[in-house]
Amino acid sequence: MATVAKTFSGMPAQPDESGCGRCFDPGEVELLQTPDIPLPADLVRRVAQKDPFHWDDQPAIIRRVLPQLVAMLAEGVDEPALIARGLAAAGWSQWPDEQAGAVAGFLAVWWTQTLRSTSPNISAYEVFESCATASSSVSPWLTQWEAEKSPIARQHLADSLGYWREELISDYSPFTWWWGTEAEEQAAWSEVKTWVTGQTLQPKCQKAWILPDPQS
């Protein structure tokens, strides 16, 4: 979070940003146009969760709120994947290297800390969905999950598979706020399902995700 705060310090919204007048009042837009002053938490959340087309320059808006936004994600917030959609829409991976690296670094640390925590602020399946949505990819997050061999990480996997039990036997993905084409979303979820088949869980964990009989 410190790297994000340093990297995105002093980055305001564009001076001519008008935003959606129905969702954001002029005073809120003015706050976004003023660099570095603390923003109300509700404003930060709404900025990220609203449809990206609410803004004239949505990437600049996301850069403005990022220092507080990543803190909010780390501390726990409702609908983190919807916030992640805002990140994806901002195209952060195409930003200058220092900026893109700061975002990628936060996501990697957030995911790793989640997998190593017995009681994360946001459930592992939600953090996984959020990281996948933010990056439009599941590969790096599956790789990290594969590398975590502790009982805690394995239990998070069992719990996540239990939550995804319906999606695992259907053509529907859990990526509600995926930013990209339906084909890309389905390919990502197929990658997850393929990865899952190669995972080994302890018998006591397997009970958490016994899939329903498709014939029942």
C-alpha positions as CSV (number, residue, x, y, z in Angstrom):
1,M,0.0,0.0,0.0
2,A,2.9,2.4,0.7
3,T,4.2,1.9,-2.8
4,V,0.8,2.7,-4.3
5,A,0.5,5.8,-2.0
6,K,3.9,7.1,-3.1
7,T,3.4,6.3,-6.8
8,F,0.0,7.9,-7.1
9,S,0.6,10.8,-4.8
10,G,-0.3,14.2,-6.4
11,M,-2.5,12.8,-9.2
12,P,-5.8,14.6,-9.4
13,A,-8.7,14.1,-11.8
14,Q,-8.6,16.2,-14.9
15,P,-9.4,19.9,-14.5
16,D,-12.3,19.7,-17.0
17,E,-13.7,16.4,-15.5
18,S,-17.5,16.7,-15.1
19,G,-18.5,13.2,-14.1
20,C,-22.0,12.0,-14.0
21,G,-24.1,14.8,-12.6
22,R,-26.8,12.4,-11.4
23,C,-24.3,10.3,-9.3
24,F,-21.7,12.8,-8.2
25,D,-22.3,16.4,-7.1
26,P,-20.0,19.3,-8.1
27,G,-18.4,19.3,-4.7
28,E,-17.4,15.7,-5.0
29,V,-15.9,16.2,-8.4
30,E,-14.0,19.2,-7.0
31,L,-12.5,17.0,-4.3
32,L,-11.4,14.5,-6.9
33,Q,-9.7,17.4,-8.8
34,T,-7.8,18.4,-5.7
35,P,-4.7,16.2,-5.2
36,D,-3.8,14.4,-2.0
37,I,-6.6,15.6,0.3
38,P,-8.3,12.7,2.0
39,L,-11.6,11.7,0.4
40,P,-14.7,10.3,2.1
41,A,-14.6,6.5,2.0
42,D,-18.1,6.4,0.4
43,L,-16.8,8.6,-2.4
44,V,-13.8,6.4,-3.0
45,R,-16.0,3.3,-3.1
46,R,-18.6,4.8,-5.5
47,V,-15.9,6.2,-7.8
48,A,-14.6,2.6,-8.3
49,Q,-17.8,0.8,-8.3
50,K,-19.9,3.0,-10.7
51,D,-20.0,2.2,-14.4
52,P,-16.7,3.4,-15.8
53,F,-18.5,5.4,-18.5
54,H,-19.6,7.8,-15.7
55,W,-16.3,9.7,-16.2
56,D,-14.7,11.7,-19.0
57,D,-11.3,10.3,-18.0
58,Q,-11.9,7.2,-15.9
59,P,-8.2,6.2,-15.6
60,A,-7.3,9.6,-14.1
61,I,-10.2,9.2,-11.6
62,I,-9.0,5.7,-10.6
63,R,-5.4,7.0,-10.2
64,R,-6.7,9.7,-7.9
65,V,-8.4,7.4,-5.5
66,L,-6.0,4.4,-5.7
67,P,-4.1,5.1,-2.4
68,Q,-7.3,5.0,-0.4
69,L,-8.8,2.3,-2.6
70,V,-6.1,-0.3,-2.0
71,A,-6.3,0.4,1.7
72,M,-10.1,-0.2,1.6
73,L,-9.6,-3.5,-0.2
74,A,-7.0,-4.6,2.3
75,E,-9.2,-3.7,5.2
76,G,-12.3,-5.3,3.8
77,V,-15.1,-3.9,1.7
78,D,-18.4,-5.1,0.1
79,E,-18.3,-6.2,-3.5
80,P,-14.6,-6.0,-4.0
81,A,-14.9,-7.5,-7.5
82,L,-17.0,-4.5,-8.6
83,I,-14.2,-2.3,-7.4
84,A,-11.8,-4.5,-9.4
85,R,-13.9,-3.9,-12.5
86,G,-13.1,-0.2,-12.2
87,L,-9.4,-1.0,-12.1
88,A,-9.7,-3.3,-15.2
89,A,-11.6,-0.6,-17.1
90,A,-8.9,1.9,-16.3
91,G,-6.4,-0.3,-18.2
92,W,-3.8,-0.1,-15.4
93,S,-1.6,-2.8,-16.9
94,Q,-0.9,-0.3,-19.8
95,W,0.1,2.5,-17.5
96,P,3.8,3.5,-17.2
97,D,5.9,0.8,-15.7
98,E,6.1,2.3,-12.2
99,Q,2.4,2.8,-11.9
100,A,1.5,-0.7,-13.4
101,G,4.1,-2.3,-11.1
102,A,2.6,-0.7,-8.0
103,V,-0.8,-2.0,-8.8
104,A,0.4,-5.5,-9.7
105,G,2.5,-5.5,-6.6
106,F,-0.5,-4.7,-4.4
107,L,-2.7,-7.3,-6.0
108,A,0.0,-10.0,-5.5
109,V,0.6,-9.1,-1.8
110,W,-3.2,-8.9,-1.1
111,W,-3.7,-12.3,-2.6
112,T,-0.7,-13.9,-0.8
113,Q,-1.7,-12.4,2.5
114,T,-5.2,-13.7,2.0
115,L,-4.0,-17.2,1.4
116,R,-1.8,-17.1,4.5
117,S,-4.5,-15.7,6.8
118,T,-6.9,-18.0,8.8
119,S,-9.4,-15.2,8.9
120,P,-8.9,-12.7,6.0
121,N,-10.9,-9.5,5.9
122,I,-12.4,-10.7,2.6
123,S,-12.9,-14.4,1.8
124,A,-10.3,-16.0,-0.5
125,Y,-12.8,-16.7,-3.3
126,E,-13.8,-13.0,-3.4
127,V,-10.2,-11.9,-3.4
128,F,-9.4,-14.4,-6.2
129,E,-12.4,-13.2,-8.2
130,S,-11.3,-9.6,-7.6
131,C,-7.7,-10.1,-8.7
132,A,-8.8,-12.1,-11.7
133,T,-11.3,-9.3,-12.6
134,A,-8.7,-6.5,-12.1
135,S,-6.1,-8.2,-14.3
136,S,-8.5,-9.9,-16.7
137,S,-6.5,-13.1,-16.1
138,V,-6.6,-16.0,-13.7
139,S,-3.2,-17.4,-14.4
140,P,-1.0,-15.5,-12.0
141,W,-3.4,-16.0,-9.1
142,L,-3.7,-19.8,-9.8
143,T,0.1,-19.9,-9.9
144,Q,0.3,-18.2,-6.5
145,W,-2.3,-20.6,-5.1
146,E,-0.4,-23.5,-6.4
147,A,2.7,-22.3,-4.6
148,E,1.0,-22.0,-1.3
149,K,1.1,-25.5,0.2
150,S,0.1,-24.7,3.8
151,P,-3.0,-26.2,5.4
152,I,-4.5,-22.6,5.5
153,A,-4.2,-22.1,1.8
154,R,-5.6,-25.6,1.1
155,Q,-8.5,-24.9,3.4
156,H,-9.2,-21.7,1.5
157,L,-9.2,-23.7,-1.7
158,A,-11.7,-26.2,-0.3
159,D,-13.9,-23.4,1.0
160,S,-13.8,-21.6,-2.4
161,L,-14.6,-24.8,-4.3
162,G,-17.6,-25.2,-2.0
163,Y,-18.8,-21.7,-2.8
164,W,-18.2,-22.3,-6.6
165,R,-19.9,-25.7,-6.6
166,E,-22.7,-24.8,-9.0
167,E,-20.4,-22.9,-11.4
168,L,-17.9,-25.8,-11.4
169,I,-20.5,-28.1,-13.1
170,S,-22.0,-25.4,-15.4
171,D,-21.0,-23.1,-18.1
172,Y,-21.4,-20.1,-15.9
173,S,-18.4,-18.3,-14.3
174,P,-18.4,-16.6,-10.9
175,F,-16.8,-13.5,-12.5
176,T,-19.9,-11.3,-12.2
177,W,-18.0,-8.1,-13.0
178,W,-15.6,-9.4,-15.7
179,W,-14.3,-6.5,-17.9
180,G,-13.9,-8.1,-21.3
181,T,-15.6,-10.3,-23.8
182,E,-17.8,-13.3,-22.7
183,A,-15.4,-15.6,-24.6
184,E,-12.5,-14.3,-22.5
185,E,-14.5,-14.7,-19.3
186,Q,-15.4,-18.3,-20.2
187,A,-11.8,-19.1,-21.2
188,A,-10.6,-17.8,-17.8
189,W,-13.2,-19.9,-15.9
190,S,-12.3,-23.0,-18.0
191,E,-8.7,-22.5,-17.0
192,V,-9.8,-22.5,-13.3
193,K,-11.8,-25.7,-13.8
194,T,-8.9,-27.4,-15.5
195,W,-6.6,-26.3,-12.7
196,V,-9.0,-27.6,-10.0
197,T,-8.9,-31.1,-11.4
198,G,-5.2,-31.3,-10.7
199,Q,-5.5,-30.3,-7.1
200,T,-5.3,-32.7,-4.1
201,L,-7.2,-31.9,-0.9
202,Q,-7.1,-33.6,2.4
203,P,-10.2,-35.8,3.0
204,K,-11.5,-33.5,5.7
205,C,-11.4,-30.6,3.2
206,Q,-13.0,-32.5,0.3
207,K,-16.3,-32.6,2.2
208,A,-16.6,-28.9,1.8
209,W,-16.9,-29.0,-2.0
210,I,-18.6,-32.3,-2.9
211,L,-20.3,-31.4,-6.1
212,P,-24.1,-32.0,-6.6
213,D,-25.2,-34.8,-8.8
214,P,-26.2,-33.2,-12.1
215,Q,-29.0,-35.7,-12.4
216,S,-30.6,-34.8,-9.1
